Every structure is written in structure tokens, then in C-alpha cells.
Amino acid sequence: MKTQRTKKSGKSDDLVADVVVIGGGAGLAAAIAAAEKGMKVILLERLKKTGGNAALAVGFLAAESPVQKRLKIDATKEHLFKASMDYARWLTNPRIVKACIDKSGDTVQWLENMGLTFEDVPFCYHNQSPRIYHVITGHGHKLIHTMGKRCEELGVKILCSTTGKKISINGNGEVTGVIAKQKEKAISIKAKTAVIATGGYSGDKRLMKKYYPHYTKTLRLYGIPCKGDGLRMALEAGAATEGLGAVIAMGPLFEGSNYVHVVSMENNTVWVNKSGERFINEDVIPSASSNPLNMQPDKVSFTLFDSKIKQGFINDGIIKAVEPVPYPAGTSGTMSFTRIDGFFNLSKRRPFTPLGVLKPIMAPLEASRSITTWK
């Protein structure tokens, strides 16, 4: 995919477009959609090449897609909408969620028309029903390459190493253009529409402290850090705000071996806090466990399992995964664990408190320290 840069000079360059898209990850899709409708599009990307976190993607959710129909998977838009809103306790905007879900199946068809294929619609977590997670053949790398090629075919002008700084608004509240910066040079783009696709603000500690009530220094970020550039531009332009304190959080996280991290989230283990109390039903999807983890002392949990369960991971693989993550050959018994002789050693004051019908395992146990993370 070819990218373009502005000419090097001390003066600003004046460009003209119908639509300016700020962000070259998910923004590629916006640029293509606008260009397919005959609009002149300029896309700005602050990094040296397009892709962003979209390049790290494995797949995405969709309902009533052509792939699901071919596989005889009954996944309706209505079911997915209700499940999404129930999961978020109706704190998200239902109009936006519904619009996203209603277009999800068409998006799969749109990408297939560009030449992308989908290798499977697997279980995103154990016993998920219906199956909605569409895995792209070639994953995010192939997705970005394909969309970049389509941008080139449609004549989208891509300016890399260029950061959007301000959306210009006239006295009537209408967009008149975008001010950007490439190295030390200002770029002025005249346009009637601007699309912000720069991601969130999880890479900016100041914004995290301001908006996310559960922020701690132990949080770990997955992917390329988004600095909140788009949020700042939108707020300066007078945009309304909603749900700024909501993040996609996951946990627990074991800091060290990725294999132990995966095991620490399994549902045939036992999760306890620093007092030795079991605080959750472990048969939960990772993104639903962050709130209970945030309520524990110091936001720390321990994952407990015995040697038999550990050997089961090595022999049979894991449960909570889109695809198995086996132990590498020759590493059995070399993983870093903290050995604990029993549940009662976790706390001198209280014994292990079971939830539900799970029976305590009284064999020698192994624990992995865990903290919450967010995407």
C-alpha cells in the first residue's frame, strides 16, 4: 500500500477533501466507505504506517452474516443486541449498539467482496452460544493489507506520520476543515466532514485517572497505546460525551509467562483474594471478571490448582480460548509458580470460603498472582 507525505517546506500545505478521516486503523473502513460513495477522502495516521490496533485483530463479532448462514449458525441480530445490552447493564447507548449490530453481517459481506475470507466462527469462550466471533484468514495483517489496497484503488490520499490536531468549526457549528501536524509543519485541510477514528485514551495515564474510577498503576495495556487525541479534538469541537469512564477490562493477569497467564483464567481453577476467600464463579468470560477483581483488596487475586489439573493443561490444552494454546515442547515443569501447601495458608484469620457447589481441593496447590488489565 502506498502512502503519501506532504512536501517538505517551511509553509503549511493547503489541501481539499470532502471527508477527512483521522486514524489509519479502523479509519481505513470509514475512508473506503466514503470513497465508494464518490467522495474525495484524505486519511491521517500519526504512525509511520497504517494499521494501528486493527492490525493486531484476530476477528470480530457479527450476526446474520453470510459466513454464519453457510455454517448453519442461527445468530440473530435481536439476540446479540439483547445479550450486548444485558452484559453492559444497559449503560451503553442502545441506538449506537443496535446500529453496529444491524450492520455487522453486511460488514462481513463487504469484506468478502474485497477478497477477505473467514477461516472459522469458533467459540470465543467455553460453550458460547450462538457463535458470533468471525476469525479472519490472515488475521489483522491481512485485513489491513486488503483495506489499504482498496483505499489505493479508490484514490484515498493517505498521509502517514501526520497527527490530527484540531477540527475547524465555523460560527454555525459546521465543520470547515482539519488542522494537522507532520513533524514540525502545519497542514490545513479544507473539508465539510471529519471522522475521528483514533481509538480511546487508555495510553494516557492522566485521562485514565480522570475518567476511569478503578485506575491503578498495576493496570496493563494490550495493544498500541491510544493517547486520547481524538477525544481532545472532539471535546474542543463541542462534542457531547457519554460513557467516558467505561473501558473493556479483562483479568486476572499473571505477569510473566503467557502460558501461566492463560492458565490463571481457566474455569477449573479456584480464584481467591489475599484473605483466602473465593469471590467469583470461575466459569465466567474474562471480560466479565474485571469488576469482581476490582473489588478485592489491592485488586489482587490468586489462581489455585493442583498438580493433576496442571498436567491436564499440558496434556489436553485449555478451555477458555478461541484456539488451543499448548505448552511448548520441553517446558513441562519449568513454569514459574508459587507453591502453597493448602488453602488455609493464604490467611491466618479465615479459611477458604467456597461458592456454589464447587468442592475445595485439599491437595497441594499452586497459585499465580493476578491483577486486572484492560484493552
C-alpha positions in Angstrom: 0.0 0.0 0.0 1.4 3.4 -1.0 1.3 6.2 1.5 1.8 9.9 0.8 3.6 12.6 2.7 3.3 16.3 2.3 6.1 18.2 0.6 8.9 19.4 2.9 8.9 23.2 3.3 8.5 25.8 6.0 5.0 26.8 4.9 1.8 24.9 5.6 0.1 22.9 2.8 -3.5 23.6 2.0 -5.4 20.5 0.9 -9.0 20.0 0.0 -11.3 17.0 0.6 -14.9 16.0 1.1 -14.1 13.9 4.1 -11.0 13.8 6.4 -10.6 10.6 8.4 -8.3 10.8 11.4 -6.8 7.5 12.3 -5.5 4.8 10.0 -6.6 1.6 11.7 -10.4 1.3 11.9 -10.4 4.6 9.9 -9.5 2.7 6.8 -13.0 1.3 6.7 -14.5 4.8 7.0 -12.3 6.0 4.3 -13.3 3.2 1.9 -17.0 3.6 2.7 -16.8 7.3 1.9 -14.7 6.9 -1.2 -17.1 4.2 -2.5 -19.8 6.9 -2.5 -17.7 9.1 -4.7 -16.2 11.4 -2.1 -12.7 12.7 -2.1 -11.0 11.4 1.0 -7.9 12.2 2.9 -6.8 9.9 5.8 -4.4 10.9 8.5 -2.3 8.4 10.5 0.1 9.6 13.3 2.3 6.5 13.0 4.7 5.7 10.1 2.2 3.2 8.6 -1.5 2.4 8.8 -2.9 -0.4 10.8 -2.9 0.6 14.5 -4.6 -1.8 16.8 -6.7 -3.2 14.0 -3.5 -4.9 12.7 -3.5 -6.9 15.9 -7.0 -8.1 15.5 -7.9 -11.8 15.1 -11.6 -11.3 14.2 -14.8 -9.5 15.2 -18.4 -10.3 16.1 -21.3 -10.3 13.7 -24.9 -11.5 13.4 -26.7 -13.0 10.4 -23.6 -12.9 8.3 -23.1 -14.9 5.1 -20.4 -17.0 6.9 -22.9 -17.9 9.7 -25.6 -18.8 7.2 -23.2 -21.0 5.3 -22.3 -22.8 8.5 -26.0 -23.1 9.6 -25.3 -20.9 12.7 -28.5 -19.3 14.0 -27.3 -16.0 15.4 -29.9 -13.3 15.2 -29.4 -9.5 15.5 -32.1 -9.4 18.1 -30.4 -12.0 20.3 -27.0 -10.3 20.0 -28.4 -6.9 20.8 -30.2 -8.1 23.9 -27.1 -10.0 25.1 -24.9 -7.0 24.5 -27.1 -4.6 26.4 -27.7 -7.1 29.3 -23.9 -7.6 29.5 -23.4 -3.8 29.8 -26.4 -3.4 32.2 -27.9 -1.0 29.6 -25.2 1.6 30.4 -24.2 1.8 26.7 -26.2 3.7 24.1 -28.7 1.3 22.7 -29.1 3.2 19.5 -25.4 3.0 18.7 -25.1 -0.6 19.8 -28.1 -1.6 17.6 -26.8 0.2 14.6 -23.4 -1.6 14.9 -25.0 -5.0 15.3 -27.6 -4.4 12.5 -24.7 -3.7 10.1 -22.4 -6.4 11.3 -23.5 -9.1 8.9 -23.3 -6.7 6.0 -19.8 -5.8 7.0 -18.7 -9.4 6.7 -20.2 -9.5 3.2 -18.5 -6.1 2.4 -15.1 -7.5 3.4 -15.6 -10.8 1.5 -16.3 -8.6 -1.6 -12.9 -7.1 -1.1 -11.3 -10.6 -1.2 -11.1 -11.4 2.5 -12.0 -14.8 3.8 -13.0 -16.1 7.2 -11.4 -19.3 8.4 -14.0 -20.1 11.2 -16.6 -18.8 13.6 -15.3 -20.5 16.7 -16.3 -20.4 20.3 -15.0 -17.1 21.7 -15.3 -18.7 25.2 -16.3 -22.1 26.6 -19.8 -23.2 25.4 -20.6 -19.9 23.8 -24.0 -19.9 22.0 -24.6 -18.7 19.4 -21.2 -18.5 17.8 -20.6 -14.9 16.6 -16.8 -14.5 16.5 -15.6 -14.3 12.9 -11.8 -15.2 12.6 -10.2 -13.5 9.5 -7.9 -15.7 7.5 -4.5 -14.0 7.9 -5.9 -12.0 10.9 -5.3 -8.3 11.3 -2.3 -8.1 9.0 -4.4 -9.4 6.1 -7.3 -7.1 7.0 -5.1 -4.0 6.9 -3.3 -5.1 3.7 -6.7 -5.7 2.0 -8.3 -2.4 3.1 -5.1 -0.5 2.2 -5.1 -1.9 -1.3 -8.8 -0.9 -1.6 -8.0 2.7 -0.5 -5.3 2.9 -3.2 -7.8 1.7 -5.8 -10.3 4.3 -4.8 -7.8 7.1 -4.7 -7.8 7.8 -1.0 -4.9 10.1 -0.1 -3.1 8.7 3.0 -0.8 10.9 5.0 1.3 8.9 7.5 3.4 10.4 10.3 0.6 13.1 10.4 -1.3 13.8 13.5 -4.8 15.5 13.5 -4.7 18.4 15.9 -7.9 20.4 15.5 -11.3 20.2 13.8 -12.2 23.7 12.5 -15.8 24.8 13.1 -17.5 27.9 11.8 -20.0 30.2 13.6 -22.9 27.9 12.6 -21.3 24.8 14.2 -20.4 23.3 10.8 -17.1 21.5 10.1 -14.9 23.5 7.7 -11.7 21.5 7.9 -8.9 19.9 9.9 -5.6 21.2 11.2 -2.9 18.5 11.3 0.8 18.4 12.0 3.5 16.4 10.2 6.7 16.7 12.2 7.1 20.4 12.7 4.9 21.5 9.8 1.3 22.5 10.0 -1.2 21.2 7.4 -4.5 22.7 6.7 -7.2 20.6 5.1 -10.5 22.1 3.9 -13.4 19.7 4.3 -17.0 19.6 5.3 -16.8 16.3 7.2 -14.4 14.9 9.7 -14.4 11.3 11.0 -12.5 10.6 14.2 -11.2 7.0 14.4 -8.2 7.4 16.7 -9.2 4.9 19.4 -9.7 5.6 23.1 -7.4 7.1 25.8 -6.1 4.1 27.6 -2.5 5.0 26.8 -2.8 8.4 28.6 -2.4 8.0 32.4 -3.8 11.4 33.1 -7.0 10.7 31.2 -7.3 7.3 32.8 -7.0 8.8 36.3 -9.7 11.4 35.3 -12.3 9.1 33.8 -11.7 5.5 35.0 -12.7 5.1 38.7 -10.8 1.8 39.1 -7.4 3.1 37.8 -4.3 1.8 39.4 -0.7 1.8 38.5 -0.8 -2.0 38.1 -3.1 -1.9 35.1 -1.6 -3.3 31.9 -2.5 -2.2 28.4 -2.9 -4.5 25.5 -2.0 -3.2 22.0 -0.7 0.1 20.8 -1.4 2.9 23.4 -4.1 5.3 22.3 -3.4 8.8 23.7 -6.9 10.3 23.5 -6.1 12.6 20.6 -9.5 12.2 19.1 -11.2 12.7 22.4 -9.5 16.0 22.9 -10.3 17.2 19.4 -14.0 16.2 19.8 -14.3 17.9 23.1 -12.7 21.1 21.7 -15.2 21.0 18.8 -18.1 20.8 21.2 -19.0 17.1 21.0 -21.2 15.6 23.6 -19.7 13.0 25.9 -21.1 9.7 27.1 -19.6 6.7 28.9 -16.1 8.1 29.1 -15.4 6.0 32.3 -16.1 2.7 30.6 -13.2 0.5 29.5 -13.0 -3.1 28.2 -11.3 -4.7 31.1 -10.1 -8.3 31.5 -8.4 -10.4 34.2 -6.8 -11.9 36.0 -3.3 -11.3 34.6 -0.2 -13.2 35.5 2.9 -11.1 35.0 5.4 -13.4 33.5 4.8 -16.4 31.3 2.0 -16.1 28.8 1.2 -19.8 29.3 0.7 -19.3 33.1 -1.4 -16.2 32.4 -3.8 -18.2 30.2 -4.0 -21.0 32.8 -4.8 -18.4 35.5 -8.1 -17.6 33.8 -9.3 -21.2 33.5 -12.6 -22.2 35.0 -11.4 -25.5 36.5 -9.2 -23.5 38.9 -10.1 -21.6 42.1 -9.8 -17.8 42.4 -9.3 -16.3 45.8 -8.3 -12.9 47.2 -5.5 -12.1 49.6 -7.7 -13.2 52.5 -8.1 -16.7 51.0 -11.8 -16.0 50.1 -13.2 -17.3 46.9 -15.0 -14.3 45.3 -16.4 -15.4 41.9 -17.7 -18.3 39.9 -14.7 -19.1 37.8 -16.9 -20.2 34.8 -17.0 -16.6 33.6 -15.8 -15.0 30.4 -12.6 -12.9 31.1 -14.2 -9.6 30.2 -16.8 -10.1 32.9 -14.4 -10.8 35.7 -12.8 -7.4 36.0 -15.4 -5.8 38.2 -15.3 -8.5 40.9 -11.5 -8.4 40.7 -11.5 -4.6 41.2 -13.5 -5.1 44.4 -10.8 -7.3 46.0 -8.1 -6.0 48.5 -5.4 -4.3 46.4 -7.1 -5.6 43.3 -5.1 -8.8 43.6 -6.3 -12.4 43.2 -4.7 -15.8 43.4 -5.5 -18.7 41.0 -5.2 -22.1 42.7 -4.9 -25.5 41.1 -3.3 -28.8 41.9 -0.7 -30.9 40.0 -3.4 -33.1 38.4 -5.1 -30.0 36.9 -1.8 -28.6 35.8 -1.0 -31.9 34.0 -4.4 -31.7 32.3 -3.5 -28.3 30.9 -0.3 -29.8 29.5 -1.9 -32.9 28.1 -5.3 -31.6 26.9 -4.9 -27.9 26.4 -7.1 -25.1 27.9 -10.8 -24.4 28.0 -11.3 -20.6 27.7 -9.8 -20.0 24.3 -10.6 -19.4 20.7 -7.9 -21.8 19.8 -5.7 -24.1 22.0 -2.5 -22.6 23.5 -0.4 -25.6 24.2 2.7 -25.6 26.3 5.9 -25.5 24.2 7.7 -28.8 23.9 10.2 -29.4 26.6 8.9 -26.8 29.1 6.8 -29.1 31.2 7.6 -28.5 34.9 9.6 -25.3 34.2 6.8 -22.8 34.6 7.2 -20.3 37.4 4.6 -20.9 40.2 4.3 -20.0 43.8 3.7 -23.2 45.8 1.1 -23.1 48.6 0.5 -26.1 50.9 -3.2 -25.5 51.2 -6.0 -23.0 51.2 -5.6 -22.2 54.8 -2.0 -20.8 54.4 -3.4 -17.9 52.4 -4.9 -16.4 55.6 -4.3 -16.9 59.2 -7.6 -15.4 60.1 -10.1 -17.2 57.8 -10.3 -20.5 55.9 -11.2 -20.8 52.2 -14.8 -19.9 51.6 -16.4 -21.9 48.7 -19.1 -20.5 46.5 -21.8 -22.6 44.8 -21.3 -26.3 44.7 -17.6 -26.4 44.0 -15.8 -28.7 46.5 -12.5 -27.4 48.0 -9.4 -29.2 46.7 -7.3 -30.2 49.6 -4.3 -31.5 47.7 -1.1 -29.3 47.5 -1.9 -26.2 45.4 -0.2 -23.8 43.1 -1.0 -20.1 42.8 -0.4 -17.4 40.3 -0.6 -13.8 41.3 -3.1 -11.9 39.2 -4.0 -8.3 38.6 -6.7 -6.7 36.4 -5.9 -5.5 32.9 -7.7 -3.5 30.2 -7.7 -3.4 26.4 
